[in-house]
Amino acid sequence: MATLASGDSSPVAIFEDDEPAFDSIPAKAYETLLDGLKDVELAEIVTLRKVHVEIDVTWDDLCVGI
């Protein structure tokens, strides 16, 4: 626990035999990471929609068969 406490609200990784055995990231940093990933995902959606072909439709076209 002392190792985690010494992290001073920064991500901490603990290694055993040169392999990561445990890592910890503060909740605020994790939230920021997830927000960034969501922004990347939304940017991809925007890019895809920019090249999407639009077609004109009337209300009557949508109500056919109702």
N, C-alpha and C positions, 0 to 999 in steps of 0.2 A: 504494500500500500504506500510505502514511503516513496517508491519510484513514481507512482502516479501522482502523488501530492507534489512532488518536485517538478512536475510538468508545467506548473504555473498556467493552467488553462490552455495548454498547447497539446497537439496530438502527441501521444507517447507510444513507442514500439519497444517491446521487450524481446530480445533475441536469446535463443539457446542453441549452442553449437552452430552459430552463424546462420540460423534459420529463424524467421519470425515465429514467436511462440504466442504472443499476445499483442494486441494494439487497442488503443483507446483514443477516442476523439471527443472533445467536449460537445455537448448538445447544440450549442449555438453554431459551432463550426460545421457540424453535421447538417443542421438546418440550412446554412448558407450553401453547402455543397449540393443538397437536394434542390434548392431554388435555382442554382446555376444549371443543373442538369435539366430541370423543367424548362428553363429559358432556351436551352439548346434544342430541346424537343419541339417547343413552340416555334422556334425560328425555322426548323425544318418544315413544319406544317405550312408556315407562311410562304416559304420558297416554293413548295409544291403547288399551293393555291395560286401563286402568281402566274404560273405557266398553264393553269387549267383553262380550257376553252369554255367560254360562256356562251349560252344560247338564249335567245329571247323567247319567252313563253308568256302566253296570255292566261288570264284566269280561266277562260273557256277551255283552253288546252288542258288545264289541270282538272277540270270538272267533267271531262268526257267519260261517259259510262256511269255516272253517279245518278 
